[in-house]
Amino acid sequence: MEISYSISKNDGFPSFFSVYRSERPCDMMKSTKGILSIPVRFQTRSSTGGIQKKGEMKRMEQVKAVIRKYWKVYAAAVVLALVCDSVGTIKINIGIGTLTLFPMVFAVILGGLLGPDVIRMFNQGECKLGGSLVLVALAPFMAKMGVSAGANLAKLVAVGPALILQEFGNLGTIFISLPIALLLGLKKEAIGACYSINRDSNLGLTTDIYGPDAKETEGTFAVYIVGSVIGTVFVSLLAGVVASWNIFHPLAMGMASGVGSGSMMTAAAGTLGEIYPSYAEDIMVMGGASDMLTGITGIYMGTFVGLPVTRKLYAWLEPKIGRKSNHRK
């Protein structure tokens, strides 16, 4: 329904309003000394309800279309969850510690085997949809973690300095990974690969500083891809091995789980929660808080500390332990 307000103007000031019903799509606009007729469209309650109903029906049709197109993804997810959960947890003594394999690890491995590179049960489009559903699956867990963090705010405040300083611990891996990368034959790719865990923000940072075609960016992108594929499995296994050493406090390992990747933090904290059930909730709280702080401060640590330290260390180590090559820069 359309209502037109006719405003009579005298020297630019309205003197009165006359309202009448109009079925015309628009009204003629005259000078300010004449009559200015402005059409205004209102929606009645009945028309608004009809529009909302149509919008809901359209969304439902879209959801049904997606389910019909990708039903195999949902069916496989349910089957894998049931199978892997029935297998349960498997512990293997590997000498340097205990390798703990959780149902999530089996699900990731089996899901990867079903992809287009091995069994080819799913195509690239279905794999892309599966990747986008990871955040949906993690959302309830993240919400629960946020509620737990709010309920344990006093504990977070008590360990505040440790949560902040643990970010420097993430830089300690530079001194381990960079020498190994140089011994394996990497050159400037090692700078981008070793200065951080290389998630989305780090990939953007390296690209912005060095450019998309730089060797440093290639190293960052390589670690980003590897972390996306096997990062959760690796971190889950590593957490189980380190926990079997009985060196670190469970809460310290919970804080160490917050590496800046939600899925990796979930995998590591979930593993630690199974090993230390009495600390399970506190581990999740510390891991979530640590992961949040790493996400906030990680880009600054990488810019002002991680990259400069890695470049200096590379300049010092590369002539000593780097492999000789004709194209060394």
C-alpha positions, -999 to +999 in steps of 0.1 A: +000+000+000+013+034-010+006+067+008+015+101-006+021+131+015+014+164-003+033+192+014+024+228+005+055+250+009+058+287+014+094+300+012+107+265+019+087+258+050+058+233+051+025+248+062+003+217+063+001+181+054-026+165+034-026+127+032-044+108+005-043+073-009-025+069-042-021+040-065+004+057-088+040+045-087+053+081-083+039+116-080+050+148-098+074+170-079+070+207-083+090+237-071+094+245-034+067+272-038+042+248-051+031+214-039+056+186-033+040+152-034+063+125-020+052+088-023+060+067+007+055+030+007+043+013+039+039-024+045+008-036+064+011-064+089-004-089+065+019-080+036+050-082+059+039-116+071+035-128+036+070-115+026+086-132+057+068-165+049+080-164+013+116-157+025+114-187+049+100-209+022+128-198-002+155-206+025+139-240+031+140-248-006+177-238-007+185-260+023+167-289+007+185-284-025+219-285-007+210-317+012+198-334-020+230-324-038+255-333-010+236-360+009+267-383+006+288-359+027+263-359+056+257-397+054+295-404+054+300-380+084+274-399+104+288-433+095+324-422+102+314-408+136+296-440+146+324-463+134+353-442+149+334-437+182+329-475+184+366-481+180+374-458+209+408-447+221+439-467+213+472-462+232+506-474+217+539-473+235+565-459+210+595-456+234+597-418+237+562-417+250+527-431+246+510-425+212+473-419+220+449-423+190+414-408+196+383-413+175+388-379+159+421-389+145+406-420+129+378-399+114+402-374+099+423-402+083+394-421+070+377-389+057+409-381+038+410-415+022+375-411+009+385-379-010+392-376-047+429-385-044+425-421-030+391-438-030+374-410-049+341-413-032+338-375-031+346-349-057+363-315-052+330-297-046+318-321-020+352-319-002+350-281-002+315-283+014+329-307+040+356-282+049+332-254+053+311-276+078+340-278+102+332-245+117+296-255+120+306-286+139+329-267+162+304-239+169+286-257+198+319-266+214+332-231+211+300-218+227+304-242+256+340-232+260+330-195+261+305-202+288+330-222+308+356-194+304+330-169+318+323-192+348+360-196+355+370-159+350+389-159+384+412-187+372+420-168+340+428-137+359+450-157+383+471-171+354+470-139+334+508-133+331+514-169+320+487-166+293+504-134+280+540-147+282+531-180+266+531-162+233+568-160+235+569-198+238+554-200+203+585-183+190+607-210+205+599-234+177+619-211+153+652-223+169+642-259+163+625-258+129+648-234+111+680-255+115+661-286+104+647-268+073+681-257+063+695-292+068+668-305+045+679-281+018+654-252+020+666-217+014+646-186+019+614-207+019+626-216+054+620-181+067+583-181+058+579-217+069+595-214+103+586-180+118+551-190+129+524-217+128+514-201+095+476-198+096+455-174+077+468-142+093+504-152+089+498-161+052+484-126+047+513-110+065+540-128+045+523-121+013+520-084+022+557-081+032+574-102+005+548-105-023+528-135-036+557-148-057+585-146-031+602-177-018+593-167+018+556-167+008+560-201-008+573-215+025+544-200+044+519-213+020+534-248+021+531-250+059+496-236+057+485-264+033+503-291+054+487-278+086+453-277+070+456-313+060+473-331+089+476-303+115+449-315+138+461-351+137+497-341+144+489-318+173+466-344+188+493-371+187+519-347+199+498-337+229+494-373+239+531-380+236+541-350+257+515-357+283+529-392+288+563-377+299+546-363+331+569-333+330+544-304+325+513-295+345+480-302+327+471-265+327+504-256+312+498-280+283+463-266+280+477-231+275+502-245+250+472-259+230+462-224+220+484-221+190+461-198+170+441-225+152+407-234+166+407-269+151+442-276+164+435-263+198+403-284+200+423-315+190+451-309+215+428-299+244+404-328+237+434-352+239+446-337+271+411-338+285+409-375+280+442-380+296+435-357+326+397-360+331+398-341+364+413-311+346+393-315+314+372-283+318+401-262+330+422-274+301+395-263+276+392-229+293+430-223+293+433-235+257+404-213+245+418-182+263+453-189+250+441-194+215+421-162+216+452-142+228+474-159+202+449-148+175+450-112+188+487-108+195+501-134+170+502-110+140+522-085+160+546-110+174+551-123+139+557-089+125+580-074+151+596-104+167+591-136+147+601-125+112+631-104+123+645-132+145+640-157+118+658-135+092+687-129+116+690-166+124+688-176+087+716-151+078+738-167+105+729-204+100+725-207+063+762-202+054+771-228+080+746-256+077+727-248+045+731-272+015+752-259-013+733-251-045+739-231-077+709-209-073+715-199-037+705-163-030 
